[in-house]
Amino acid sequence: MNWSDEEIITTIYRLLNVKGFGVAQTNKLLWSFYKKINSSSQFESAISDALQTEDAESFKTSYKLFRHDPYVCYVSVLDENKYPNRLRDTLRQNTPTILSCIGNLELLHKKSVGFSGSRKVSDKGLWITRDCASQLSEKDICIISGYASGVDLEAHKTALEHGGSTIIVLPEGISSFHIRNELKSVWDWNRILVISEFKPEDRWLAARAMRRNQTIIGLSDAMLVIEAGETGGSLDAGMRTINYGKSLFVPLYGEFPKSALGNNELLRMGANKLMRRRDNHTNIDMVLECINGDDRKQQTLPF
């Protein structure tokens, strides 16, 4: 069975459109029987049989799969060959049921580090972002982030400038995607993957941006929160990283800028201190250790 073909994907979207069937409920139902399925028609029948009468009627409603961009492809959570294991293992029943993708799918399975941070990041925060992204890219570690100004775009751009790879995780449907002007000069589809966990036609919502953050965490081997405010998405991303049991790294500033007042809270909760080496570059040894088992140690200082 090809669990990511158009007929299967369309059927899953029809289920997701049934009232009350969010990601967790849909995953639970599909995981309960999919290994017994041998055809798309049998798959559709199994879903219909499992639903209550009213839900089964709603499930019959057709769904037109987005095909405006011929390069968009879809990966379902049932596709054990394409779907990233670390995402499914981290988020479990809340893992996205479908990923809409444009670009190099192989990046889903590379060693990777996620970046999060303020849109209004300080100059020092931008420098740390560039320094970390460049060092990690030179180690062939994929960069993962959102698509906002500030830390997100700086991480993607730096990775591409240094010959690395990057994954852009959207807070909206894939139909809204466009290449940002800041990235056009370095864009290379062989080293980029754009993904969305939302229905292609879904528009930006604050709740979707927050949910997207947990997908970045799930895809990453470790997370860097460069600057977190006292409230907001980056602070939430850091807290979720700790709650999921993943390694979180946060810069320790000599004097915290206003855009990084949440860093202290994350450090208090158990985040690893990201510090500078004596040559003034960021010490990413502990990050590499988390990913590769690299045990090198260097003396470090606050930023």
N, C-alpha and C positions, 0 to 999 in steps of 0.2 A: 504493500500500500504506500502510495505517495501522500503523506499526510499534509503536504503543503501545496497540493494542486488546487486550481481555481474552484472546482466544485466543492471540495472539502472546506476551503476557506469561506466561500459564500454561505455554506450551510452553517458554519460556526457563527458567522456574523448574524445570520437569522436568529440563532439561539440567543446571542448576546442582546438582540433587540427585544426579546421577550421580557416583559416587566418582571423585575425581581431577579433576573439572571445577570448578575454582575460577573466579574472575572472568577471570584472564588467559587460561586455556585456552579458556573459553567465548567470550570476545571474539574470540580468534584464529580460532576455527572459524566464528563467525557472520559476521565480516568477510570471510571467504574466498569467500562465495557469495551473500550476501543481496541484492545488486543484481540478481541473475538471477531473483529470486523474484517471483511475481505473485499468490500466494494463501497463506493460512495453512496449507492442507493441503499445498501444495508445500513450504512452509517446514519443516513437521514431517517430511516424507519426506526432504528434503535432509539434515536433522540425522541421522535414523536411518541413512541410507545412508553417512554419513561416520563412523559409530561402529563400533568393534569389536563382535563378536557379543554378548559379555557386557554391554558398555555399552549396546548397543541394547536389550537386554532390560530393563535397569534404567531406561532412558529411557521405557519404556512405562508405568511406574508413574504413576498419576494424581496430580494436585496440585490442591487446592482453594484458589482464590484468596481472600484475605481480603476480605470485603465487609461486616464488621460496621458500619463507618462508611461511610455512603453518599457521603461527600465525598472519600474516598481515591481518587486516580488514580495511574496508573503511567506512567513515561516510560522507554522502552528506549534503549540506546546507539545503536540503529539509526535512531532517529527524529531526522533531521537538522534538523527544524523546532523541536522542543521541547527536545532535549537540549543543555545548555550547551557551546558549543565550547571555552571556556577550560578546563573540567574535563577534557574528552577530550584536549585538546592538552597539558595538564600531566601527567596521569597515564598517558596513552597506553594500553598494553595492560592496565594495572591500573585503568583508570577503571571505576566501578561499572557493571555491565551493566544494572541496573534501578534507578531511583529511585522509591521510594514517596513520594507527596506529598499534603499537605493544605494548601490555601490558594491564594495568588496565584502561578501559574506564571510570570508575566511577570517576577517578581523574579529568576529564574534568569539573566536576560540584562541586568540592570542593572549599572552600575559598582558595585563593592563592595569592602569592606575586612573582612578576617577578624580576630577577636579571640581571643586565648588567654591563659590566666593561671591562677594558683593559686586553688583553692577557699578557701584561707586567706589571701587577698590582704590586704595592709596597708591601712590607711585612706588612705594617700597613693596606693596603687595603685588603690583604688576611685575616688578623686577623678580620677585621670588617665583611667581608663576612662570615667567620666561625661563628662569634658571633651572627650575625643576623639570619643566617640560622638555627643555633641550637636552638635559642630562639623561632623562628617561628615554627619550627618542633615540639617542645615540646608543642606548643599550637594547634597542629594538623592542621596547615596551610601548604598547598602544596607549594613547591618551583618550580618555572618555570624559565628555562634559556636555552641558546643555548648549543653548544657542543664543544666550543673552550677551549683551555688551559687558565689558569688564573681564573677569577671570575666564569665563567660558571661551570667548573668542580669542583671547590672548593665548590660551593653552592650545587651541586648535591650530592657530596660525604658527606658533612657535614649532609645534610638532612637524608641520608640513615644511617649514623653512629648513629644518634640520634633517630632512629625509625620512622622518618618521611617519607613523600612521595614526589615524584618529577616528573616533566614533562620535557622531553628533546625535544626541538623544532629544527628540522634540517633545514639547509640552502640548502638542496639538496634532491633528491628523496630517498624514503625509502629503495630502493634496495642497496644503498651504506652503510647502517647502519652496524656498528659493535660495540661491547662493548669495550670501551677504557680500556687499562691496568690499569689505575689509579682507575677504578671503579669496577673491577672484584671481589675484596675481599668483597665488600659490596652490590653487585647486588642482587636485590630481585624483581622479576617480579610482585609480588603482590602490590608493592609500587612504581612502575615505569610505566610511559607511554612515549613512543617515538612516535612523530608525525611529519609528513611532509605535507605541503600544495602543494607540487610540484608533477608532474608526477613521478611515481616510478623510471623511468630511467634517470631523470634529474640529471646532474652533478653540482658541486659547481660553482657558479658565484658570484661575488661581489654584483651584483644587487639582487640576490636571498637572500643573507645574510642580506641585508638591508630590503628587503620585509619581511623576516622572523621576524625581530625585531618588526614590527608592529603587527604580530600575537602573539608574546609574550606579548605585551602590551594589546592586545584585550582579551587574556585569563586571565589576572591578575586583581585582585581587586586593587592593588597598585603596584608601581614599585620602586625598589631601583637601582639607578645608582651609583655603588661604586666608580669608577674612570673613568672619561671621559677625553680623550685627547682634544686638541684644535680643532681637526677635527676627523672625523671617525664615526664608527657605534654606539659607546656608547653615544657620544654627540647627534647624530641623534635620538637615541632611547629616550633620555631624552626630546628633543624638541618635538618629536611626542607625548610622554606621555602628556605633557602640552597641546599640540594642541587638543588632544582627550578629554581633560577635566578630566583626571585621576590623582590621587594623586601621586606625584613624591617625593622621598626622596633621598637626596644627602649628603654624609658626609661633615661636615665643619671641615677642618683641621686647626690646628694652623699654620702650614706651609705646603702649598700644594706641594706634590711630582710632579715630571715632568709628571708622568702618569695621574695626576688628574687636570691638568691646565684648563680643560673644566668645572670642577665642579663649579667654580665661575660664569661662564656664565649661567649655569642652575639655580644656586641660584638667580642670578640677574633676571632671567626670571620668577621666582616665585616658584621654587622648595622648598619643606620643608627641613629645616636643620636637618640632622641626627647627633646627638651628643652623648657624653658619659655621663653616670651617675657618681656619686661620687665614686661608687664602681668600676669604670673603664669599666664596660660593656656598650654596646651600648643601648641607651634609645630607645626602639621600641614602646613606649606608643602611640605616634601619629599614627604609622602604624596600631597598633591594634585598635585604635579608628576608623580609616577609614574602617576597615574590620568588626569589631564587635560592634562598638558604645561604646567601653571601654573608659571612660573619666578620667582615672588615670593620674596624672601629677607628674613629678619628676624634681628636679633641674638638669640642664645639663651643660656640658662644651664642648668646642671644642676638637677634637682628637689631 
